[in-house]
């Protein structure tokens, strides 16, 4: 069994504020430690469930403009038995899917932009994006990754994050997605948390449960072609970066959309960095 863990930091137990997730702020190091340990718990679960290959993608920007993009996991504290993708542009690493990946798991996931009581809720950029949709279905970051995986027939089978994030993934992908809710939002910047040590135990138990119950896996997330990915931007000036891109249409002052025969083609046109 070959699996991918898609990791982010905002959904980790103990994390409630931006100050814990942005590079070069005092509380960021605490956030990194909490993040790394939750990922380690998921890796242990994957290995115990029989995974022969575990690829972890650090999906947290963490201060991209400061040269800290996707480098939030603490390398010398990472669990053995997995490989780690660090410093690579968000939602672009598809090699595991191309080579044959059985399942994708979400750790530290957060709710999509605009979710009431979603802890640190946003979609890709809290400053640039207002919301996003695939063929008219609202998606957050977990939905985007699940849709990419679905292009290669890989299902999303597990999610850890706050309660609303877990519900969001189950509503989009399927109720059989195994969830590990590690906190409950009390607003966007406050939550009732499990103790981090208990959150790791829950993640390890539930991720193992998800991987050892293959008969209950949801179907891969897919959309009927043509597939359109549309984003409402936070302000009109954000649209300038999309002018002239192939298969990308600036459809309004704050609306940009890309189309392809599957979601990856639309995403590939829409989202890239040189």
Secondary structure per residue as TSV (DSSP state, phi and psi in degrees):
chain	resnum	aa	ss	phi	psi
A	1	X	-	360.0	131.4
A	2	X	E	-117.1	128.5
A	3	X	E	-133.3	156.5
A	4	X	E	-119.9	136.3
A	5	X	E	-107.4	119.6
A	6	X	E	-100.8	113.6
A	7	X	E	-111.3	144.2
A	8	X	-	-142.0	169.9
A	9	X	S	-104.8	-28.9
A	10	X	T	-64.7	-26.3
A	11	X	T	-88.1	4.8
A	12	X	S	-75.5	143.8
A	13	X	T	-62.4	135.9
A	14	X	T	95.7	-8.4
A	15	X	-	-108.4	125.2
A	16	X	-	-132.8	-17.5
A	17	X	S	-127.6	154.2
A	18	X	G	-58.7	-32.2
A	19	X	G	-60.8	-18.8
A	20	X	G	-90.1	-6.8
A	21	X	T	-125.0	-1.0
A	22	X	S	-106.1	139.2
A	23	X	T	-60.7	144.4
A	24	X	T	67.3	15.5
A	25	X	S	-101.4	148.4
A	26	X	T	-55.6	-37.7
A	27	X	T	-83.5	-4.3
A	28	X	H	-62.1	-38.2
A	29	X	H	-64.7	-37.4
A	30	X	H	-61.9	-45.7
A	31	X	H	-59.5	-42.2
A	32	X	H	-60.7	-41.6
A	33	X	H	-64.9	-45.1
A	34	X	H	-61.4	-42.3
A	35	X	H	-61.3	-50.0
A	36	X	H	-60.2	-41.2
A	37	X	H	-70.3	-33.7
A	38	X	H	-68.0	-39.9
A	39	X	H	-62.0	-42.6
A	40	X	H	-59.3	-39.4
A	41	X	H	-61.4	-41.8
A	42	X	H	-67.4	-38.3
A	43	X	H	-61.8	-45.2
A	44	X	H	-58.4	-41.3
A	45	X	H	-62.7	-43.1
A	46	X	H	-62.3	-44.0
A	47	X	H	-65.8	-42.2
A	48	X	H	-65.2	-28.1
A	49	X	T	-82.8	-2.5
A	50	X	T	102.4	9.8
A	51	X	-	-64.1	129.8
A	52	X	S	-91.7	-19.3
A	53	X	E	-140.9	127.5
A	54	X	E	-126.6	118.8
A	55	X	E	-113.7	122.4
A	56	X	E	-106.1	129.0
A	57	X	E	-107.8	120.2
A	58	X	E	-75.6	105.6
A	59	X	-	-101.6	19.2
A	60	X	-	-106.3	122.7
A	61	X	-	-59.4	-49.9
A	62	X	S	63.8	19.0
A	63	X	S	113.1	52.6
A	64	X	G	-56.6	-41.2
A	65	X	G	-68.5	-13.9
A	66	X	G	-101.7	12.4
A	67	X	T	78.2	17.3
A	68	X	-	-112.4	16.6
A	69	X	T	-63.6	125.5
A	70	X	T	59.9	39.3
A	71	X	-	-132.6	37.5
A	72	X	-	-87.1	-26.2
A	73	X	S	-66.1	142.0
A	74	X	-	-89.3	108.9
A	75	X	G	-58.7	-43.9
A	76	X	G	-81.3	4.0
A	77	X	G	-111.3	5.6
A	78	X	-	-78.0	146.0
A	79	X	-	-64.4	142.2
A	80	X	S	-69.3	161.8
A	81	X	S	91.8	12.0
A	82	X	-	-143.1	164.6
A	83	X	E	-113.1	148.7
A	84	X	E	-125.1	126.5
A	85	X	E	-94.1	113.0
A	86	X	-	-123.9	139.7
A	87	X	S	76.4	20.1
A	88	X	-	-112.0	139.9
A	89	X	-	-52.1	140.1
A	90	X	T	-58.0	132.6
A	91	X	T	58.2	37.7
A	92	X	-	-119.9	-10.5
A	93	X	-	-87.3	100.9
A	94	X	-	-112.9	0.8
A	95	X	H	-55.1	-42.9
A	96	X	H	-58.9	-37.2
A	97	X	H	-66.7	-42.3
A	98	X	H	-64.2	-32.1
A	99	X	H	-88.6	-10.4
A	100	X	-	109.3	97.1
A	101	X	-	-120.0	130.5
A	102	X	-	-80.1	-36.0
A	103	X	E	-158.8	153.8
A	104	X	E	-120.3	140.5
A	105	X	E	-121.7	143.5
A	106	X	E	-107.8	128.7
A	107	X	E	-126.3	132.9
A	108	X	E	73.8	23.6
A	109	X	E	-72.0	152.5
A	110	X	-	-128.6	163.3
A	111	X	-	-74.6	159.2
A	112	X	-	-70.5	163.5
A	113	X	T	-53.9	137.7
A	114	X	T	86.3	2.4
A	115	X	-	-75.6	118.2
A	116	X	T	-61.5	131.2
A	117	X	T	65.6	14.2
A	118	X	-	-79.3	120.2
A	119	X	T	-66.2	121.4
A	120	X	T	52.5	36.6
A	121	X	-	-61.4	137.2
A	122	X	-	-172.2	169.9
A	123	X	S	-128.4	109.0
A	124	X	S	66.0	-59.7
A	125	X	-	-134.9	119.9
A	126	X	T	-69.7	-15.9
A	127	X	T	-98.3	-31.3
A	128	X	T	-103.4	-34.4
A	129	X	E	-106.1	140.6
A	130	X	E	-96.8	-49.3
A	131	X	E	-161.0	172.3
A	132	X	E	-143.8	152.9
A	133	X	E	-149.9	146.5
A	134	X	E	-113.1	119.0
A	135	X	T	48.0	39.2
A	136	X	T	85.8	-4.7
A	137	X	E	-93.9	122.0
A	138	X	E	-64.1	136.7
A	139	X	-	-136.6	149.9
A	140	X	-	-105.9	-161.0
A	141	X	H	-66.5	-39.5
A	142	X	H	-63.3	-39.6
A	143	X	H	-63.6	-39.0
A	144	X	H	-62.3	-46.9
A	145	X	H	-67.1	-41.2
A	146	X	H	-60.9	-36.8
A	147	X	H	-71.4	-36.4
A	148	X	H	-62.2	-49.0
A	149	X	H	-58.6	-38.5
A	150	X	H	-62.8	-24.3
A	151	X	T	-64.5	-22.0
A	152	X	T	-111.0	15.4
A	153	X	T	74.8	23.1
A	154	X	-	-101.0	123.8
A	155	X	E	-86.2	151.2
A	156	X	E	-89.5	123.7
A	157	X	E	-118.6	-10.4
A	158	X	E	-150.5	144.2
A	159	X	E	-143.0	135.4
A	160	X	E	-122.6	132.7
A	161	X	E	172.9	-157.9
A	162	X	E	-76.6	168.9
A	163	X	H	-57.6	-42.3
A	164	X	H	-69.6	-32.7
A	165	X	H	-65.3	-43.9
A	166	X	H	-59.2	-43.6
A	167	X	H	-64.8	-39.2
A	168	X	H	-59.9	-46.8
A	169	X	H	-67.2	-42.3
A	170	X	H	-64.3	-38.9
A	171	X	H	-65.4	-35.5
A	172	X	H	-83.0	-46.0
A	173	X	H	-93.9	-39.1
A	174	X	-	150.9	146.6
A	175	X	T	-66.3	-17.0
A	176	X	T	-81.9	-3.0
A	177	X	S	-60.1	126.1
A	178	X	E	-79.5	132.1
A	179	X	E	-117.0	145.4
A	180	X	E	-126.2	85.7
A	181	X	E	-74.3	117.0
A	182	X	E	-103.2	-4.2
A	183	X	E	-164.2	162.0
A	184	X	E	-124.6	124.5
A	185	X	E	-65.9	138.9
A	186	X	S	-118.2	39.6
A	187	X	S	120.8	-180.0
A	188	X	T	-74.2	-24.4
A	189	X	T	-123.7	27.3
A	190	X	-	-153.3	152.4
A	191	X	E	-159.0	159.0
A	192	X	E	-99.8	113.7
A	193	X	E	-105.4	149.7
A	194	X	-	-69.8	152.7
A	195	X	-	-59.0	137.7
A	196	X	H	-51.0	-39.5
A	197	X	H	-62.8	-39.2
A	198	X	H	-71.3	-35.0
A	199	X	H	-61.6	-39.7
A	200	X	H	-65.9	-39.4
A	201	X	H	-61.7	-44.9
A	202	X	H	-61.2	-45.2
A	203	X	H	-60.8	-45.6
A	204	X	H	-62.6	-42.2
A	205	X	H	-67.1	-47.6
A	206	X	H	-73.6	-36.0
A	207	X	H	-66.2	-39.6
A	208	X	H	-62.8	-43.3
A	209	X	H	-58.6	-44.4
A	210	X	H	-61.2	-45.5
A	211	X	H	-75.9	-24.5
A	212	X	T	-94.1	6.1
A	213	X	-	-123.5	58.4
A	214	X	G	-60.3	-31.0
A	215	X	G	-62.7	-19.1
A	216	X	G	-102.7	6.6
A	217	X	-	-64.4	142.2
A	218	X	-	-71.3	165.7
A	219	X	-	-71.1	151.9
A	220	X	-	-57.1	144.7
A	221	X	-	-77.8	122.0
A	222	X	-	-142.6	160.4
A	223	X	-	-131.7	143.4
A	224	X	-	-67.3	136.5
A	225	X	S	-73.4	155.2
A	226	X	S	-72.6	148.0
A	227	X	E	-103.2	126.4
A	228	X	E	-113.3	130.3
A	229	X	E	-110.1	120.6
A	230	X	E	-123.2	136.9
A	231	X	E	-126.4	132.2
A	232	X	E	-94.2	120.2
A	233	X	E	-84.3	163.0
A	234	X	S	-72.2	-29.9
A	235	X	S	-154.1	155.2
A	236	X	G	-59.8	-32.7
A	237	X	G	-63.0	-21.7
A	238	X	G	-69.7	-18.4
A	239	X	G	-73.6	-19.4
A	240	X	G	-57.7	-34.7
A	241	X	G	-68.0	-14.0
A	242	X	G	-101.5	-8.2
A	243	X	T	-64.6	133.2
A	244	X	T	87.8	-1.2
A	245	X	-	-79.3	138.2
A	246	X	T	-64.5	133.2
A	247	X	T	65.4	20.1
A	248	X	E	-121.8	131.2
A	249	X	E	-117.4	129.4
A	250	X	E	-89.1	99.9
A	251	X	-	-91.2	-6.6
A	252	X	S	-172.1	178.0
A	253	X	S	-57.1	-34.2
A	254	X	S	-124.6	11.6
A	255	X	E	-116.1	126.2
A	256	X	E	-129.2	138.2
A	257	X	E	-140.8	150.2
A	258	X	E	-129.6	149.0
A	259	X	E	-131.9	143.6
A	260	X	E	-153.3	177.7
A	261	X	S	-76.3	-22.2
A	262	X	S	-140.8	177.1
A	263	X	H	-66.7	-37.3
A	264	X	H	-59.1	-41.3
A	265	X	H	-61.8	-41.8
A	266	X	H	-66.9	-44.3
A	267	X	H	-65.5	-40.0
A	268	X	H	-61.7	-37.2
A	269	X	H	-72.3	-38.0
A	270	X	H	-78.6	-42.8
A	271	X	-	-120.2	108.3
A	272	X	-	-156.6	156.2
A	273	X	-	-134.2	135.7
A	274	X	-	-77.9	360.0
